Amino acid sequence: MSQSLLLHIILLLRFNSYDHELVSRFRKEVIRALDKDSDGVVTQEDIQRLLQNIGKTQFISRSELQSVLGLESKIPVEAIRNLM
């Protein structure tokens, strides 16, 4: 459930702000925004920062994010890319 909620938020961003962009460009922009330090890993803080920047923090709780990210509170960038 939480994973689909995160995907829904990302898709809302695409349709609200990147509708005129190619899907591949949108994915690249989201990954760049999430993985600021280019370490190939997205943390809970990275996702929270993105959600705050797009004004969507109210749509997913920290506990829901933790369930998406697992015990380590991080996920490989490739998993986010595959989610989109």
N, CA, C and O atoms as a Maestro MAE file, in Angstrom:
{
 s_m_m2io_version
 :::
 2.0.0
}

f_m_ct {
 s_m_title
 :::
 protein
 m_atom[336] {
  # First column is atom index #
  i_m_mmod_type
  r_m_x_coord
  r_m_y_coord
  r_m_z_coord
  i_m_residue_number
  s_m_chain_name
  s_m_pdb_residue_name
  s_m_pdb_atom_name
  i_m_atomic_number
  :::
  1 25 0.819 -1.204 0.000 1 A "MET " " N  " 7
  2 3 0.000 0.000 0.000 1 A "MET " " CA " 6
  3 2 0.855 1.256 0.000 1 A "MET " " C  " 6
  4 15 0.618 2.166 -0.795 1 A "MET " " O  " 8
  5 25 1.847 1.319 0.882 2 A "SER " " N  " 7
  6 3 2.687 2.509 0.985 2 A "SER " " CA " 6
  7 2 3.484 2.748 -0.282 2 A "SER " " C  " 6
  8 15 3.684 3.890 -0.695 2 A "SER " " O  " 8
  9 25 3.943 1.656 -0.904 3 A "GLN " " N  " 7
  10 3 4.713 1.791 -2.134 3 A "GLN " " CA " 6
  11 2 3.843 2.394 -3.238 3 A "GLN " " C  " 6
  12 15 4.301 3.252 -3.993 3 A "GLN " " O  " 8
  13 25 2.605 1.951 -3.329 4 A "SER " " N  " 7
  14 3 1.714 2.510 -4.348 4 A "SER " " CA " 6
  15 2 1.355 3.964 -4.025 4 A "SER " " C  " 6
  16 15 1.127 4.765 -4.931 4 A "SER " " O  " 8
  17 25 1.307 4.298 -2.746 5 A "LEU " " N  " 7
  18 3 1.047 5.680 -2.345 5 A "LEU " " CA " 6
  19 2 2.202 6.588 -2.775 5 A "LEU " " C  " 6
  20 15 1.973 7.685 -3.285 5 A "LEU " " O  " 8
  21 25 3.432 6.135 -2.573 6 A "LEU " " N  " 7
  22 3 4.604 6.905 -3.007 6 A "LEU " " CA " 6
  23 2 4.589 7.057 -4.521 6 A "LEU " " C  " 6
  24 15 4.858 8.142 -5.035 6 A "LEU " " O  " 8
  25 25 4.281 5.994 -5.233 7 A "LEU " " N  " 7
  26 3 4.195 6.065 -6.695 7 A "LEU " " CA " 6
  27 2 3.117 7.062 -7.119 7 A "LEU " " C  " 6
  28 15 3.325 7.838 -8.051 7 A "LEU " " O  " 8
  29 25 1.987 7.045 -6.452 8 A "HIS " " N  " 7
  30 3 0.905 7.983 -6.761 8 A "HIS " " CA " 6
  31 2 1.371 9.434 -6.598 8 A "HIS " " C  " 6
  32 15 1.067 10.281 -7.438 8 A "HIS " " O  " 8
  33 25 2.099 9.716 -5.532 9 A "ILE " " N  " 7
  34 3 2.610 11.077 -5.299 9 A "ILE " " CA " 6
  35 2 3.579 11.476 -6.408 9 A "ILE " " C  " 6
  36 15 3.530 12.602 -6.904 9 A "ILE " " O  " 8
  37 25 4.454 10.560 -6.793 10 A "ILE " " N  " 7
  38 3 5.413 10.853 -7.863 10 A "ILE " " CA " 6
  39 2 4.682 11.102 -9.181 10 A "ILE " " C  " 6
  40 15 5.045 12.004 -9.936 10 A "ILE " " O  " 8
  41 25 3.658 10.308 -9.452 11 A "LEU " " N  " 7
  42 3 2.893 10.510 -10.683 11 A "LEU " " CA " 6
  43 2 2.115 11.819 -10.664 11 A "LEU " " C  " 6
  44 15 1.967 12.464 -11.702 11 A "LEU " " O  " 8
  45 25 1.618 12.217 -9.499 12 A "LEU " " N  " 7
  46 3 0.973 13.530 -9.395 12 A "LEU " " CA " 6
  47 2 1.943 14.645 -9.760 12 A "LEU " " C  " 6
  48 15 1.587 15.592 -10.461 12 A "LEU " " O  " 8
  49 25 3.167 14.519 -9.278 13 A "LEU " " N  " 7
  50 3 4.198 15.505 -9.630 13 A "LEU " " CA " 6
  51 2 4.398 15.536 -11.139 13 A "LEU " " C  " 6
  52 15 4.488 16.611 -11.734 13 A "LEU " " O  " 8
  53 25 4.465 14.373 -11.754 14 A "ARG " " N  " 7
  54 3 4.680 14.322 -13.200 14 A "ARG " " CA " 6
  55 2 3.562 15.029 -13.946 14 A "ARG " " C  " 6
  56 15 3.817 15.859 -14.818 14 A "ARG " " O  " 8
  57 25 2.323 14.699 -13.602 15 A "PHE " " N  " 7
  58 3 1.205 15.274 -14.341 15 A "PHE " " CA " 6
  59 2 0.969 16.740 -14.019 15 A "PHE " " C  " 6
  60 15 0.446 17.477 -14.855 15 A "PHE " " O  " 8
  61 25 1.343 17.174 -12.829 16 A "ASN " " N  " 7
  62 3 1.146 18.577 -12.456 16 A "ASN " " CA " 6
  63 2 2.273 19.487 -12.912 16 A "ASN " " C  " 6
  64 15 2.041 20.661 -13.201 16 A "ASN " " O  " 8
  65 25 3.497 18.961 -12.979 17 A "SER " " N  " 7
  66 3 4.634 19.832 -13.250 17 A "SER " " CA " 6
  67 2 5.475 19.439 -14.460 17 A "SER " " C  " 6
  68 15 6.198 20.274 -15.004 17 A "SER " " O  " 8
  69 25 5.391 18.198 -14.882 18 A "TYR " " N  " 7
  70 3 6.250 17.721 -15.962 18 A "TYR " " CA " 6
  71 2 5.436 17.102 -17.094 18 A "TYR " " C  " 6
  72 15 5.954 16.269 -17.838 18 A "TYR " " O  " 8
  73 25 4.210 17.482 -17.231 19 A "ASP " " N  " 7
  74 3 3.333 16.882 -18.228 19 A "ASP " " CA " 6
  75 2 3.881 17.035 -19.644 19 A "ASP " " C  " 6
  76 15 3.665 16.163 -20.485 19 A "ASP " " O  " 8
  77 25 4.576 18.113 -19.913 20 A "HIS " " N  " 7
  78 3 5.110 18.379 -21.247 20 A "HIS " " CA " 6
  79 2 6.454 17.691 -21.486 20 A "HIS " " C  " 6
  80 15 6.973 17.735 -22.601 20 A "HIS " " O  " 8
  81 25 7.023 17.060 -20.466 21 A "GLU " " N  " 7
  82 3 8.324 16.399 -20.574 21 A "GLU " " CA " 6
  83 2 8.159 14.927 -20.941 21 A "GLU " " C  " 6
  84 15 7.117 14.320 -20.691 21 A "GLU " " O  " 8
  85 25 9.196 14.378 -21.531 22 A "LEU " " N  " 7
  86 3 9.234 12.941 -21.772 22 A "LEU " " CA " 6
  87 2 9.316 12.206 -20.446 22 A "LEU " " C  " 6
  88 15 9.875 12.725 -19.479 22 A "LEU " " O  " 8
  89 25 8.768 11.009 -20.394 23 A "VAL " " N  " 7
  90 3 8.796 10.211 -19.172 23 A "VAL " " CA " 6
  91 2 10.241 9.973 -18.730 23 A "VAL " " C  " 6
  92 15 10.540 10.039 -17.537 23 A "VAL " " O  " 8
  93 25 11.130 9.701 -19.670 24 A "SER " " N  " 7
  94 3 12.527 9.445 -19.317 24 A "SER " " CA " 6
  95 2 13.186 10.667 -18.688 24 A "SER " " C  " 6
  96 15 13.984 10.532 -17.760 24 A "SER " " O  " 8
  97 25 12.863 11.845 -19.181 25 A "ARG " " N  " 7
  98 3 13.414 13.068 -18.587 25 A "ARG " " CA " 6
  99 2 12.862 13.292 -17.182 25 A "ARG " " C  " 6
  100 15 13.592 13.692 -16.275 25 A "ARG " " O  " 8
  101 25 11.566 13.031 -17.011 26 A "PHE " " N  " 7
  102 3 10.951 13.153 -15.697 26 A "PHE " " CA " 6
  103 2 11.632 12.220 -14.704 26 A "PHE " " C  " 6
  104 15 11.985 12.637 -13.601 26 A "PHE " " O  " 8
  105 25 11.819 10.961 -15.090 27 A "ARG " " N  " 7
  106 3 12.499 10.002 -14.207 27 A "ARG " " CA " 6
  107 2 13.881 10.506 -13.815 27 A "ARG " " C  " 6
  108 15 14.270 10.439 -12.649 27 A "ARG " " O  " 8
  109 25 14.608 11.007 -14.788 28 A "LYS " " N  " 7
  110 3 15.954 11.519 -14.531 28 A "LYS " " CA " 6
  111 2 15.915 12.677 -13.539 28 A "LYS " " C  " 6
  112 15 16.746 12.745 -12.634 28 A "LYS " " O  " 8
  113 25 14.964 13.579 -13.702 29 A "GLU " " N  " 7
  114 3 14.839 14.736 -12.810 29 A "GLU " " CA " 6
  115 2 14.469 14.306 -11.386 29 A "GLU " " C  " 6
  116 15 15.008 14.843 -10.417 29 A "GLU " " O  " 8
  117 25 13.561 13.350 -11.258 30 A "VAL " " N  " 7
  118 3 13.166 12.872 -9.937 30 A "VAL " " CA " 6
  119 2 14.346 12.185 -9.256 30 A "VAL " " C  " 6
  120 15 14.613 12.430 -8.080 30 A "VAL " " O  " 8
  121 25 15.047 11.330 -9.986 31 A "ILE " " N  " 7
  122 3 16.205 10.636 -9.409 31 A "ILE " " CA " 6
  123 2 17.265 11.641 -8.992 31 A "ILE " " C  " 6
  124 15 17.851 11.511 -7.918 31 A "ILE " " O  " 8
  125 25 17.517 12.632 -9.819 32 A "ARG " " N  " 7
  126 3 18.514 13.654 -9.472 32 A "ARG " " CA " 6
  127 2 18.083 14.415 -8.210 32 A "ARG " " C  " 6
  128 15 18.915 14.732 -7.359 32 A "ARG " " O  " 8
  129 25 16.793 14.703 -8.096 33 A "ALA " " N  " 7
  130 3 16.286 15.406 -6.906 33 A "ALA " " CA " 6
  131 2 16.370 14.533 -5.662 33 A "ALA " " C  " 6
  132 15 16.638 15.032 -4.569 33 A "ALA " " O  " 8
  133 25 16.143 13.235 -5.821 34 A "LEU " " N  " 7
  134 3 16.187 12.334 -4.673 34 A "LEU " " CA " 6
  135 2 17.609 11.997 -4.240 34 A "LEU " " C  " 6
  136 15 17.902 11.960 -3.046 34 A "LEU " " O  " 8
  137 25 18.483 11.754 -5.196 35 A "ASP " " N  " 7
  138 3 19.843 11.302 -4.898 35 A "ASP " " CA " 6
  139 2 20.834 12.455 -5.067 35 A "ASP " " C  " 6
  140 15 21.723 12.401 -5.918 35 A "ASP " " O  " 8
  141 25 20.673 13.486 -4.257 36 A "LYS " " N  " 7
  142 3 21.501 14.694 -4.356 36 A "LYS " " CA " 6
  143 2 22.993 14.410 -4.247 36 A "LYS " " C  " 6
  144 15 23.800 15.059 -4.911 36 A "LYS " " O  " 8
  145 25 23.364 13.436 -3.404 37 A "ASP " " N  " 7
  146 3 24.788 13.159 -3.205 37 A "ASP " " CA " 6
  147 2 25.327 12.103 -4.179 37 A "ASP " " C  " 6
  148 15 26.490 11.713 -4.087 37 A "ASP " " O  " 8
  149 25 24.490 11.646 -5.103 38 A "SER " " N  " 7
  150 3 24.882 10.695 -6.155 38 A "SER " " CA " 6
  151 2 25.547 9.433 -5.622 38 A "SER " " C  " 6
  152 15 26.487 8.917 -6.226 38 A "SER " " O  " 8
  153 25 25.055 8.936 -4.481 39 A "ASP " " N  " 7
  154 3 25.641 7.716 -3.923 39 A "ASP " " CA " 6
  155 2 24.877 6.465 -4.337 39 A "ASP " " C  " 6
  156 15 25.231 5.359 -3.929 39 A "ASP " " O  " 8
  157 25 23.824 6.633 -5.153 40 A "GLY " " N  " 7
  158 3 23.066 5.495 -5.642 40 A "GLY " " CA " 6
  159 2 22.037 4.957 -4.659 40 A "GLY " " C  " 6
  160 15 21.430 3.912 -4.891 40 A "GLY " " O  " 8
  161 25 21.846 5.679 -3.557 41 A "VAL " " N  " 7
  162 3 20.909 5.254 -2.516 41 A "VAL " " CA " 6
  163 2 19.986 6.417 -2.171 41 A "VAL " " C  " 6
  164 15 20.424 7.562 -2.054 41 A "VAL " " O  " 8
  165 25 18.700 6.106 -2.011 42 A "VAL " " N  " 7
  166 3 17.718 7.103 -1.608 42 A "VAL " " CA " 6
  167 2 17.309 6.794 -0.173 42 A "VAL " " C  " 6
  168 15 16.889 5.679 0.137 42 A "VAL " " O  " 8
  169 25 17.437 7.782 0.687 43 A "THR " " N  " 7
  170 3 17.098 7.617 2.100 43 A "THR " " CA " 6
  171 2 15.715 8.202 2.382 43 A "THR " " C  " 6
  172 15 15.119 8.880 1.544 43 A "THR " " O  " 8
  173 25 15.236 7.923 3.567 44 A "GLN " " N  " 7
  174 3 13.956 8.488 3.990 44 A "GLN " " CA " 6
  175 2 14.040 10.012 3.993 44 A "GLN " " C  " 6
  176 15 13.084 10.690 3.615 44 A "GLN " " O  " 8
  177 25 15.163 10.542 4.412 45 A "GLU " " N  " 7
  178 3 15.331 12.000 4.427 45 A "GLU " " CA " 6
  179 2 15.288 12.577 3.010 45 A "GLU " " C  " 6
  180 15 14.732 13.654 2.792 45 A "GLU " " O  " 8
  181 25 15.881 11.853 2.044 46 A "ASP " " N  " 7
  182 3 15.847 12.305 0.646 46 A "ASP " " CA " 6
  183 2 14.408 12.405 0.146 46 A "ASP " " C  " 6
  184 15 14.031 13.384 -0.498 46 A "ASP " " O  " 8
  185 25 13.612 11.384 0.450 47 A "ILE " " N  " 7
  186 3 12.216 11.379 0.000 47 A "ILE " " CA " 6
  187 2 11.424 12.463 0.722 47 A "ILE " " C  " 6
  188 15 10.614 13.154 0.104 47 A "ILE " " O  " 8
  189 25 11.650 12.616 2.023 48 A "GLN " " N  " 7
  190 3 10.959 13.665 2.791 48 A "GLN " " CA " 6
  191 2 11.288 15.045 2.221 48 A "GLN " " C  " 6
  192 15 10.405 15.897 2.121 48 A "GLN " " O  " 8
  193 25 12.545 15.271 1.847 49 A "ARG " " N  " 7
  194 3 12.948 16.559 1.276 49 A "ARG " " CA " 6
  195 2 12.223 16.816 -0.035 49 A "ARG " " C  " 6
  196 15 11.734 17.922 -0.268 49 A "ARG " " O  " 8
  197 25 12.148 15.792 -0.900 50 A "LEU " " N  " 7
  198 3 11.440 15.947 -2.169 50 A "LEU " " CA " 6
  199 2 9.960 16.236 -1.927 50 A "LEU " " C  " 6
  200 15 9.387 17.130 -2.549 50 A "LEU " " O  " 8
  201 25 9.350 15.481 -1.028 51 A "LEU " " N  " 7
  202 3 7.933 15.702 -0.730 51 A "LEU " " CA " 6
  203 2 7.692 17.098 -0.181 51 A "LEU " " C  " 6
  204 15 6.689 17.734 -0.504 51 A "LEU " " O  " 8
  205 25 8.601 17.568 0.640 52 A "GLN " " N  " 7
  206 3 8.472 18.923 1.180 52 A "GLN " " CA " 6
  207 2 8.604 19.951 0.058 52 A "GLN " " C  " 6
  208 15 7.857 20.928 0.018 52 A "GLN " " O  " 8
  209 25 9.546 19.735 -0.847 53 A "ASN " " N  " 7
  210 3 9.766 20.672 -1.949 53 A "ASN " " CA " 6
  211 2 8.565 20.767 -2.876 53 A "ASN " " C  " 6
  212 15 8.309 21.823 -3.456 53 A "ASN " " O  " 8
  213 25 7.825 19.669 -3.022 54 A "ILE " " N  " 7
  214 3 6.664 19.695 -3.917 54 A "ILE " " CA " 6
  215 2 5.349 19.865 -3.166 54 A "ILE " " C  " 6
  216 15 4.277 19.825 -3.769 54 A "ILE " " O  " 8
  217 25 5.431 20.053 -1.849 55 A "GLY " " N  " 7
  218 3 4.244 20.316 -1.047 55 A "GLY " " CA " 6
  219 2 3.331 19.118 -0.863 55 A "GLY " " C  " 6
  220 15 2.110 19.266 -0.814 55 A "GLY " " O  " 8
  221 25 3.920 17.921 -0.760 56 A "LYS " " N  " 7
  222 3 3.106 16.706 -0.645 56 A "LYS " " CA " 6
  223 2 3.404 15.907 0.628 56 A "LYS " " C  " 6
  224 15 3.103 14.714 0.677 56 A "LYS " " O  " 8
  225 25 3.977 16.519 1.639 57 A "THR " " N  " 7
  226 3 4.320 15.782 2.864 57 A "THR " " CA " 6
  227 2 3.098 15.238 3.585 57 A "THR " " C  " 6
  228 15 3.202 14.255 4.318 57 A "THR " " O  " 8
  229 25 1.950 15.855 3.391 58 A "GLN " " N  " 7
  230 3 0.744 15.416 4.095 58 A "GLN " " CA " 6
  231 2 0.167 14.117 3.530 58 A "GLN " " C  " 6
  232 15 -0.718 13.521 4.144 58 A "GLN " " O  " 8
  233 25 0.652 13.676 2.379 59 A "PHE " " N  " 7
  234 3 0.077 12.504 1.735 59 A "PHE " " CA " 6
  235 2 0.678 11.174 2.169 59 A "PHE " " C  " 6
  236 15 0.079 10.126 1.929 59 A "PHE " " O  " 8
  237 25 1.840 11.194 2.798 60 A "ILE " " N  " 7
  238 3 2.474 9.946 3.224 60 A "ILE " " CA " 6
  239 2 3.216 10.203 4.536 60 A "ILE " " C  " 6
  240 15 3.976 11.164 4.653 60 A "ILE " " O  " 8
  241 25 2.991 9.349 5.499 61 A "SER " " N  " 7
  242 3 3.598 9.534 6.819 61 A "SER " " CA " 6
  243 2 5.010 8.952 6.854 61 A "SER " " C  " 6
  244 15 5.412 8.202 5.964 61 A "SER " " O  " 8
  245 25 5.746 9.311 7.892 62 A "ARG " " N  " 7
  246 3 7.089 8.757 8.069 62 A "ARG " " CA " 6
  247 2 7.037 7.240 8.224 62 A "ARG " " C  " 6
  248 15 7.896 6.530 7.702 62 A "ARG " " O  " 8
  249 25 6.034 6.745 8.940 63 A "SER " " N  " 7
  250 3 5.933 5.295 9.126 63 A "SER " " CA " 6
  251 2 5.618 4.588 7.805 63 A "SER " " C  " 6
  252 15 6.103 3.483 7.563 63 A "SER " " O  " 8
  253 25 4.817 5.214 6.958 64 A "GLU " " N  " 7
  254 3 4.548 4.631 5.642 64 A "GLU " " CA " 6
  255 2 5.811 4.620 4.787 64 A "GLU " " C  " 6
  256 15 6.077 3.654 4.071 64 A "GLU " " O  " 8
  257 25 6.584 5.697 4.866 65 A "LEU " " N  " 7
  258 3 7.857 5.726 4.141 65 A "LEU " " CA " 6
  259 2 8.795 4.639 4.638 65 A "LEU " " C  " 6
  260 15 9.481 3.992 3.846 65 A "LEU " " O  " 8
  261 25 8.826 4.439 5.943 66 A "GLN " " N  " 7
  262 3 9.678 3.388 6.500 66 A "GLN " " CA " 6
  263 2 9.276 2.023 5.976 66 A "GLN " " C  " 6
  264 15 10.138 1.183 5.721 66 A "GLN " " O  " 8
  265 25 7.991 1.788 5.811 67 A "SER " " N  " 7
  266 3 7.557 0.491 5.298 67 A "SER " " CA " 6
  267 2 7.966 0.312 3.836 67 A "SER " " C  " 6
  268 15 8.211 -0.814 3.402 67 A "SER " " O  " 8
  269 25 8.043 1.400 3.075 68 A "VAL " " N  " 7
  270 3 8.515 1.332 1.693 68 A "VAL " " CA " 6
  271 2 10.020 1.047 1.676 68 A "VAL " " C  " 6
  272 15 10.494 0.242 0.873 68 A "VAL " " O  " 8
  273 25 10.755 1.699 2.550 69 A "LEU " " N  " 7
  274 3 12.219 1.627 2.521 69 A "LEU " " CA " 6
  275 2 12.787 0.441 3.276 69 A "LEU " " C  " 6
  276 15 13.933 0.060 3.038 69 A "LEU " " O  " 8
  277 25 12.027 -0.151 4.173 70 A "GLY " " N  " 7
  278 3 12.513 -1.294 4.933 70 A "GLY " " CA " 6
  279 2 13.274 -0.883 6.172 70 A "GLY " " C  " 6
  280 15 13.311 0.292 6.535 70 A "GLY " " O  " 8
  281 25 13.874 -1.850 6.810 71 A "LEU " " N  " 7
  282 3 14.557 -1.629 8.089 71 A "LEU " " CA " 6
  283 2 15.738 -0.675 7.985 71 A "LEU " " C  " 6
  284 15 16.047 0.038 8.940 71 A "LEU " " O  " 8
  285 25 16.392 -0.658 6.847 72 A "GLU " " N  " 7
  286 3 17.580 0.182 6.695 72 A "GLU " " CA " 6
  287 2 17.249 1.641 6.395 72 A "GLU " " C  " 6
  288 15 18.138 2.492 6.388 72 A "GLU " " O  " 8
  289 25 15.982 1.928 6.149 73 A "SER " " N  " 7
  290 3 15.517 3.284 5.819 73 A "SER " " CA " 6
  291 2 16.211 3.866 4.594 73 A "SER " " C  " 6
  292 15 16.452 5.070 4.508 73 A "SER " " O  " 8
  293 25 16.526 2.989 3.654 74 A "LYS " " N  " 7
  294 3 17.075 3.454 2.383 74 A "LYS " " CA " 6
  295 2 16.747 2.431 1.305 74 A "LYS " " C  " 6
  296 15 16.431 1.277 1.597 74 A "LYS " " O  " 8
  297 25 16.827 2.875 0.056 75 A "ILE " " N  " 7
  298 3 16.489 2.028 -1.082 75 A "ILE " " CA " 6
  299 2 17.410 2.406 -2.239 75 A "ILE " " C  " 6
  300 15 17.704 3.587 -2.423 75 A "ILE " " O  " 8
  301 25 17.868 1.438 -3.016 76 A "PRO " " N  " 7
  302 3 18.711 1.769 -4.175 76 A "PRO " " CA " 6
  303 2 17.949 2.635 -5.185 76 A "PRO " " C  " 6
  304 15 16.741 2.482 -5.363 76 A "PRO " " O  " 8
  305 25 18.664 3.529 -5.830 77 A "VAL " " N  " 7
  306 3 18.075 4.396 -6.844 77 A "VAL " " CA " 6
  307 2 17.384 3.557 -7.918 77 A "VAL " " C  " 6
  308 15 16.315 3.923 -8.406 77 A "VAL " " O  " 8
  309 25 17.987 2.450 -8.275 78 A "GLU " " N  " 7
  310 3 17.413 1.588 -9.314 78 A "GLU " " CA " 6
  311 2 16.018 1.103 -8.934 78 A "GLU " " C  " 6
  312 15 15.160 0.966 -9.806 78 A "GLU " " O  " 8
  313 25 15.777 0.843 -7.665 79 A "ALA " " N  " 7
  314 3 14.455 0.408 -7.212 79 A "ALA " " CA " 6
  315 2 13.430 1.538 -7.386 79 A "ALA " " C  " 6
  316 15 12.287 1.287 -7.766 79 A "ALA " " O  " 8
  317 25 13.837 2.767 -7.111 80 A "ILE " " N  " 7
  318 3 12.946 3.923 -7.337 80 A "ILE " " CA " 6
  319 2 12.672 4.064 -8.823 80 A "ILE " " C  " 6
  320 15 11.530 4.283 -9.229 80 A "ILE " " O  " 8
  321 25 13.706 3.941 -9.630 81 A "ARG " " N  " 7
  322 3 13.542 4.045 -11.097 81 A "ARG " " CA " 6
  323 2 12.560 2.977 -11.581 81 A "ARG " " C  " 6
  324 15 11.692 3.260 -12.406 81 A "ARG " " O  " 8
  325 25 12.694 1.754 -11.072 82 A "ASN " " N  " 7
  326 3 11.786 0.670 -11.475 82 A "ASN " " CA " 6
  327 2 10.364 0.914 -10.989 82 A "ASN " " C  " 6
  328 15 9.403 0.500 -11.639 82 A "ASN " " O  " 8
  329 25 10.227 1.582 -9.853 83 A "LEU " " N  " 7
  330 3 8.913 1.910 -9.310 83 A "LEU " " CA " 6
  331 2 8.156 2.852 -10.239 83 A "LEU " " C  " 6
  332 15 6.936 2.763 -10.371 83 A "LEU " " O  " 8
  333 25 8.891 3.753 -10.879 84 A "MET " " N  " 7
  334 3 8.264 4.733 -11.762 84 A "MET " " CA " 6
  335 2 7.990 4.110 -13.113 84 A "MET " " C  " 6
  336 15 7.462 4.775 -14.004 84 A "MET " " O  " 8
  :::
 }
 m_bond[335] {
  # First column is bond index #
  i_m_from
  i_m_to
  i_m_order
  :::
  1 1 2 1
  2 2 3 1
  3 3 4 2
  4 3 5 1
  5 5 6 1
  6 6 7 1
  7 7 8 2
  8 7 9 1
  9 9 10 1
  10 10 11 1
  11 11 12 2
  12 11 13 1
  13 13 14 1
  14 14 15 1
  15 15 16 2
  16 15 17 1
  17 17 18 1
  18 18 19 1
  19 19 20 2
  20 19 21 1
  21 21 22 1
  22 22 23 1
  23 23 24 2
  24 23 25 1
  25 25 26 1
  26 26 27 1
  27 27 28 2
  28 27 29 1
  29 29 30 1
  30 30 31 1
  31 31 32 2
  32 31 33 1
  33 33 34 1
  34 34 35 1
  35 35 36 2
  36 35 37 1
  37 37 38 1
  38 38 39 1
  39 39 40 2
  40 39 41 1
  41 41 42 1
  42 42 43 1
  43 43 44 2
  44 43 45 1
  45 45 46 1
  46 46 47 1
  47 47 48 2
  48 47 49 1
  49 49 50 1
  50 50 51 1
  51 51 52 2
  52 51 53 1
  53 53 54 1
  54 54 55 1
  55 55 56 2
  56 55 57 1
  57 57 58 1
  58 58 59 1
  59 59 60 2
  60 59 61 1
  61 61 62 1
  62 62 63 1
  63 63 64 2
  64 63 65 1
  65 65 66 1
  66 66 67 1
  67 67 68 2
  68 67 69 1
  69 69 70 1
  70 70 71 1
  71 71 72 2
  72 71 73 1
  73 73 74 1
  74 74 75 1
  75 75 76 2
  76 75 77 1
  77 77 78 1
  78 78 79 1
  79 79 80 2
  80 79 81 1
  81 81 82 1
  82 82 83 1
  83 83 84 2
  84 83 85 1
  85 85 86 1
  86 86 87 1
  87 87 88 2
  88 87 89 1
  89 89 90 1
  90 90 91 1
  91 91 92 2
  92 91 93 1
  93 93 94 1
  94 94 95 1
  95 95 96 2
  96 95 97 1
  97 97 98 1
  98 98 99 1
  99 99 100 2
  100 99 101 1
  101 101 102 1
  102 102 103 1
  103 103 104 2
  104 103 105 1
  105 105 106 1
  106 106 107 1
  107 107 108 2
  108 107 109 1
  109 109 110 1
  110 110 111 1
  111 111 112 2
  112 111 113 1
  113 113 114 1
  114 114 115 1
  115 115 116 2
  116 115 117 1
  117 117 118 1
  118 118 119 1
  119 119 120 2
  120 119 121 1
  121 121 122 1
  122 122 123 1
  123 123 124 2
  124 123 125 1
  125 125 126 1
  126 126 127 1
  127 127 128 2
  128 127 129 1
  129 129 130 1
  130 130 131 1
  131 131 132 2
  132 131 133 1
  133 133 134 1
  134 134 135 1
  135 135 136 2
  136 135 137 1
  137 137 138 1
  138 138 139 1
  139 139 140 2
  140 139 141 1
  141 141 142 1
  142 142 143 1
  143 143 144 2
  144 143 145 1
  145 145 146 1
  146 146 147 1
  147 147 148 2
  148 147 149 1
  149 149 150 1
  150 150 151 1
  151 151 152 2
  152 151 153 1
  153 153 154 1
  154 154 155 1
  155 155 156 2
  156 155 157 1
  157 157 158 1
  158 158 159 1
  159 159 160 2
  160 159 161 1
  161 161 162 1
  162 162 163 1
  163 163 164 2
  164 163 165 1
  165 165 166 1
  166 166 167 1
  167 167 168 2
  168 167 169 1
  169 169 170 1
  170 170 171 1
  171 171 172 2
  172 171 173 1
  173 173 174 1
  174 174 175 1
  175 175 176 2
  176 175 177 1
  177 177 178 1
  178 178 179 1
  179 179 180 2
  180 179 181 1
  181 181 182 1
  182 182 183 1
  183 183 184 2
  184 183 185 1
  185 185 186 1
  186 186 187 1
  187 187 188 2
  188 187 189 1
  189 189 190 1
  190 190 191 1
  191 191 192 2
  192 191 193 1
  193 193 194 1
  194 194 195 1
  195 195 196 2
  196 195 197 1
  197 197 198 1
  198 198 199 1
  199 199 200 2
  200 199 201 1
  201 201 202 1
  202 202 203 1
  203 203 204 2
  204 203 205 1
  205 205 206 1
  206 206 207 1
  207 207 208 2
  208 207 209 1
  209 209 210 1
  210 210 211 1
  211 211 212 2
  212 211 213 1
  213 213 214 1
  214 214 215 1
  215 215 216 2
  216 215 217 1
  217 217 218 1
  218 218 219 1
  219 219 220 2
  220 219 221 1
  221 221 222 1
  222 222 223 1
  223 223 224 2
  224 223 225 1
  225 225 226 1
  226 226 227 1
  227 227 228 2
  228 227 229 1
  229 229 230 1
  230 230 231 1
  231 231 232 2
  232 231 233 1
  233 233 234 1
  234 234 235 1
  235 235 236 2
  236 235 237 1
  237 237 238 1
  238 238 239 1
  239 239 240 2
  240 239 241 1
  241 241 242 1
  242 242 243 1
  243 243 244 2
  244 243 245 1
  245 245 246 1
  246 246 247 1
  247 247 248 2
  248 247 249 1
  249 249 250 1
  250 250 251 1
  251 251 252 2
  252 251 253 1
  253 253 254 1
  254 254 255 1
  255 255 256 2
  256 255 257 1
  257 257 258 1
  258 258 259 1
  259 259 260 2
  260 259 261 1
  261 261 262 1
  262 262 263 1
  263 263 264 2
  264 263 265 1
  265 265 266 1
  266 266 267 1
  267 267 268 2
  268 267 269 1
  269 269 270 1
  270 270 271 1
  271 271 272 2
  272 271 273 1
  273 273 274 1
  274 274 275 1
  275 275 276 2
  276 275 277 1
  277 277 278 1
  278 278 279 1
  279 279 280 2
  280 279 281 1
  281 281 282 1
  282 282 283 1
  283 283 284 2
  284 283 285 1
  285 285 286 1
  286 286 287 1
  287 287 288 2
  288 287 289 1
  289 289 290 1
  290 290 291 1
  291 291 292 2
  292 291 293 1
  293 293 294 1
  294 294 295 1
  295 295 296 2
  296 295 297 1
  297 297 298 1
  298 298 299 1
  299 299 300 2
  300 299 301 1
  301 301 302 1
  302 302 303 1
  303 303 304 2
  304 303 305 1
  305 305 306 1
  306 306 307 1
  307 307 308 2
  308 307 309 1
  309 309 310 1
  310 310 311 1
  311 311 312 2
  312 311 313 1
  313 313 314 1
  314 314 315 1
  315 315 316 2
  316 315 317 1
  317 317 318 1
  318 318 319 1
  319 319 320 2
  320 319 321 1
  321 321 322 1
  322 322 323 1
  323 323 324 2
  324 323 325 1
  325 325 326 1
  326 326 327 1
  327 327 328 2
  328 327 329 1
  329 329 330 1
  330 330 331 1
  331 331 332 2
  332 331 333 1
  333 333 334 1
  334 334 335 1
  335 335 336 2
  :::
 }
}
